[in-house]
Amino acid sequence: MGIISGLLLYCLLQTSGLMLILLRKKFKTAPNMILNYILFTLVVHFSYGFVLESGYDITSLASAILCFEFTAPISVYFYAYTVIKGKLPSFKHIARHLIIPAVLFIALAITDLMGYDSFHQSVHAMGMVLLIILSISYPLVVIYRLSKFYHLESFGRFNIFKYNKDKTVMLRLVVFMMLLNGVLMIPQTIIESTYQSYSGVMEIAHILYFITLSYLFAYHIITNPQSIHHKNKKYALHNYDKYLRSGLQEKDAKAIANRLNGLFSQEKPFLDPDIKLSMISEKLDIPPHHITETLNGLVGQNFNEYVNNYRVEEFKALLKESKYENYSILALAFEVGFKSKGTFNTAFKKFTNQTPSAYRNSLLKQED
């Protein structure tokens, strides 16, 4: 067994094991059904590569495999949809996104049956380019949709995964890994079409990427079980329920969320260690109970969590500034508005799954 076939077999077995975990009864939720399908697309990819590397000529299946792989980036979008909505998309919604792979499959099948080899190769090459485009564009669409959900604009959209981390940690993983996969496919496609002698090197590099992806899936599932959505827990982000006897409608709550995010991003009132809900209420001229209802319903956090979330992000930003390099961790915590070491450590672990010192050490290693 060669190096490539061995790596592919390892990926195949590990990903199949993750699928078995998600098939357990307690994990049978809408998001996990889509996540399992994403893993299945990887299993098909690994299986095809393993059989090919084992000496069997199944290149006739290459076009079908290509069309199947088109569903992977689309599935990332639908995974985000189920996380946000808490339910599977309608068949009509799914069908609209499957038009491109369906048309490609028909075109490849026709050119193959008619014996138009040159056209078949051209259509296959065009399919590879389209797959790269979809692998990059669909993750960006997910980021945009989530930013609209949280009412974030401009570069703030890339901070979407700091909210509801227990519900979005796996979504962040699939989004960024699919985006990276699309980027990696660009040099691989160019090299395979122009420099055949280096195609094996690129194949190994891409397989190593998939091993990393499979490992990260396993790591999150084993060390952070809440990252996959349990059947007995509410997992949808879209959980706005109007309070009893409240006149606040969802559209009004979204407007309040937008104003809150703008205020906290631009004026940073969270730096005040004595910040209170009443202060923000007075500044925005919004009743306190409307702010509370908005945060609980749309963001999934109470006021203290919302404030501490911003403080943690500010702490992380200050760590990267040279003028604060001699500050102790506690001094920086006080700088961003925390009043005690205990509160800071608890909040930081909650929003990053790391201790402050471990996070700082990771930054120092990156600099070295």
Secondary structure, 3 states (H helix, E strand, C coil): CCHHHHHHHHHHHHHHHHHHHHCCHHHCCHHHHHHHHHHHHHHHHHHHHHHHHCCCCCHHHHHHHHHHHCHHHHHHHHHHHHHHHCCCCCHHHHHHHCHHHHHHHHHHHHHHHCCCHHHHHHHHHHHHHHHHHHHHHHHHHHHHHHHHHHCCCHHHHHHHHHCCHHHHHHHHHHHHHHHHHHHHHHHHHHHHHHCHHHHHHHHHHHHHHHHHHHHHHHHHHHHCHHHCCCCCCCCCCCCCCCCCCCCCCHHHHHHHHHHHHHHHHHCCHHHCCCCCHHHHHHHHCCCHHHHHHHHHHHHCCCHHHHHHHHHHHHHHHHHCCHHHCCCCHHHHHHHCCCCCHHHHHHHHHHHHCCCHHHHHHHHHHHHC
